[in-house]
Amino acid sequence: MRSLLVSPRTFLLIPRCFLRANYHRLILTVSALAAGVALVCAIDLVNRSVIEAFEEIVDTMAGRAALQVSAGNGGLFPEETADTVNAVPGVELAVSAVGATAFVADGSGELLTVHGVDVTNDAAVRVYQARDPDRAGVKDPLAFLNQPDSVILTYEFAKRRRLRIGDPIELETPTGRHQFTIRGLLEPQGIARIHGGSLVVMDLFAAEAAFTQPGLINRIDVVVRRDADVTTVAERVGAVLPSGLRIAPPAQRKADLHKVMQSMQVVLRAVGLLGLAAAFLIAFNRLATVFDERAWQLGIMRATGVRAWSVWWELLKESLILGALGVAVGIPLGIGLGRLLLPIIATTTALSSKLTVPDATLVVRPSSLVVAAALGFATAVLAAARPAWRAARVNIAETIRGRGTEDVRIGGTTMWVVRSLALLSAIGMMTMQAAGGSPAWSLAATGAVLVTAALAARPLLHVVDIPMLHSVSQRNASGLFAVTGLARKPHRTALTIATLGVGFGTVIWIWIVAQSFEQSVIDASIGSLRGDIAVSSARVNDGFVEAPLDEAILSSLRHVAGVHTVIGEQMIDWHYAGGPVAISSFDPEYLSTGEFGRWTLIGESLPDVWEGFADGTMAIISSSLAFHLGTRVGENLTLDTPSGPLTVRVGGVLMTLISPRGAIIMSRALFKRYWHDTHVVHSLIRVDKSADVASVRASIARDLGTQHPLKILSLPELGQWFGEQVQRAFSGIYALAILILLVVLFGAADTLGAGVLERQRELAQLRATGVRARHVRRMVLIEAGLLGVLGLALAMAIGLTLGVFWVRETFPYMLGWVLDLHIPYGHLALISILSVMTCIVAAWLPAARAARLEPATGLRYE
């Protein structure tokens, strides 16, 4: 009890005395800890803020509605369905609505969320808690309805654009550019807060004409009576809805968002924890070095009667001080880093989830700070625990007698057992994941691979030190001294190699995954999209999907000189077998005539697949759908559509990456009949044999570009555009990888700096015997290069193992994508060069310090 009552000053007296002379030597260690804490803090803050931003959109759009009726993600269904819902007991109000997106036609392409509702119905408007204090928007409802160009904007948007009531505004819609007139402005509350005020409210009939079709809506918002049970009402409404429509509370929509975004956030957290793991290895390395240097002092303490446990506890207190410093620096750094990463991660999440990028604001939550601080302290304490215990328990006589030396054995039976168990654990976890286990096995296997690789660093050094010594000794003396210096401190050298391996291995792993994803997307798009020219909207709607255009664009394209054949494609997100899928549809002529070629299907296919596709009796599924649901060629699929059940036969399997869980590809004629959707996202064109493709592209831009903002690309260019969207999606992870490299840079500089400092007497003796400063500098740089090469060898093993494992086993279960493995050999060569250069850059200051060392000063160093 007495020990618990000591003051903090007394409690930390001995650790402060030990650290006082070493603060300058531990700056890089604290920096590495701070960087690791900052990564974890920033990622947790950003992930929570992004989720909250998406949830706010769901809540804001729902308003007071407790339930929502929809057909997939934006599927169309008759407006009369709202009357059916209104008649259900317990329903207070069922509001027909059209949700869509438009773009400001001033060159900026700013996205506006369209909300179509009966603006003359006060009860319907009040559902969304939107308010215009002057009643300017509905002062004359009859005039508003008689002028179909009427729109209501938000005060925030109007102020930003310097617009007033009565001003015109031109918007880009699926049917082209149209001019509207501002009839009212809304205060920033309720639905008017969505996306920072980027909202346009239209009358329901006008919204149907511009974005769906007359009489078709894509959402019903249901207000439940206060005395009614929401679950009971939902069951009653579900019983009267057609099979293709679903009813769910906004909370379910948020839960679905969590499921969609969870996988990407797990990947981001995994990358952040890898940065903390690198910081752990750096701290472990540094503290082991410091404790080894003081081993003779600790031996004297033991000789005077201090117990081993007390010595261990005093050393552990030093790690608490370092952890506190790392947390104190890392938390503010993490908050600042979070503000920088927020827009990047929001874009990454939106692209991976096929959602519109939200207007996210970083909210500093105490829980995130506590998690980051706890992990920071835990990292520092765990990094010090084993070195401190080893230093406290070592034989007193051997410690004092072996001052300045290090045990060069690579470990006894216990360490080899630990290494073997780590390897077997990694293999077992990877096998469990390959057998179809939970994504948790992937994360556990990733950690086990890193632990195994880190434990393998010491045996790797033992295997290569003699060949390295023989090789460099035949070239120059600086290399000989460099190898000898590394071999004299095998613990520290092995830990540095492990740190470099984990850091560089993480970058290689990320790069393999990103390149596999990018190249698979390009290959899949080229494999499924054929033609000479692809025309689509220049605007992006959800994530990476282009905004839809009305199918009238197909007729307009057919009248352009040089155009021979035009095929339309439409894509929507839908639900099948209890989860999300994509529905992709092409005009029947795309595959029936053979003019655009035939897809290369995977495995077996039905003999009449192309004829069945054209007449609407067969569909083609993606390899992801076949993988996740076990669907086989020849089986029947029954889809719940807005027009009732649709049964088609699976004619073949195609590699496509439209949706993580899979895609169903059918005839667009069949799709239009069941989904009432007349939009297209791509128009695929074959030009006349005598026509020049470049001239046809120019003609399309000239004839149609004034009405639609068009993206007119060749098919290879379209594939590259999809690849660029993948690069955007991975931009947040790339940024984190760069920060991990920064942590590794700290570790390499810390190790090399420690080596120079503890060898001052040795370096001074070399200088005193006539060795020139440039040779000493070269020796330190060679050490850095050798460390970089060994770390890179370990990194290649880590990166290739994790890259192959994640692409082939983890991505299909965690994110849903079934990818082809692509090893970017050229990029790996570049990463290798940059990795070694990183080590040399880290060694530059220690090398300069060693070269400037005065012999007299070094010989006096103790």
Buried (B, 14 or more C-beta within 10 A) or exposed (E): EEEEEEEEEEBBBBBBEBBEEBEEBBBBBBBBBBBBBBBBBBBBBBBBBBBBBBBBBBBBBBBBBBBBBBBBBBBBBBBEBBEBBBEBEBBBBBBBBBBBBBBBBEEEBBBBBBBBBBBBBEEBBBBBBBBBEEEBBBEEBEEBBEBBBBBBBBBBBBBEBEBEBEEEBEBBBBBBBBEBBBBBBBBBEBBBBBBBBBBBBBBBBBBBBBBBBEEBBBBBBBBBBEEBEBEEBBEBBBEEBBBBBBBBBBBBBBEBBEEBBBBBBBBBBBBBBBBBBBBBBBBBBBBBBBBBBBBBBBBBBBEEEBEBEBBBBBBBBBBBBBBBBBBBBBBEBBBBBBBEBBBBBBBBBBBBBBBBBBBBEBEBBEEBBEBBBBBBBEBBBBBBBEBBBBBBEBEBEEBBEBEEEBEEEBBEEEBEEBBEBBBEBBBBBBEBBBEEBEBEBBBBBBBBBBBBBBBBBBBBBBEBBEEBBEEBBEEBBBBBBBBBBBBBBBBBBBBBBBBBBBBBBBBBBBBBBBBBBBBBBBBBBBBBBBBBBBBBBBBBBBBBBBBBBBBEBBEBBEEBEBBBBBBBBBBBBBBBBEBBBBBBBBBBBBBBEEBBEEBEBBEEBBEEBBBBBBBBBBBBBBBBBBBBBEBEBEEEBEBBBBBEEBEBBBBBBBBBBBBBBBBBBBBBBBBBEBBBBBBBBBBBBBBEEEBEEEEBBBBBBEBBEEBBBBBBBBBEEBBBBBBBBBBBBBBBBBBBBEBBBBBBBBBBBBBBBBBBBBBBBBBBBBBEEEBEBEBBBBBBBBBBBBBBBBBBBBBBBBBBBBBBBBBBBBBBBBBBBBBBBBBBEEBBEEBBEBBBEBBBBBBBBBBBBBBEBEBEEBBEBE
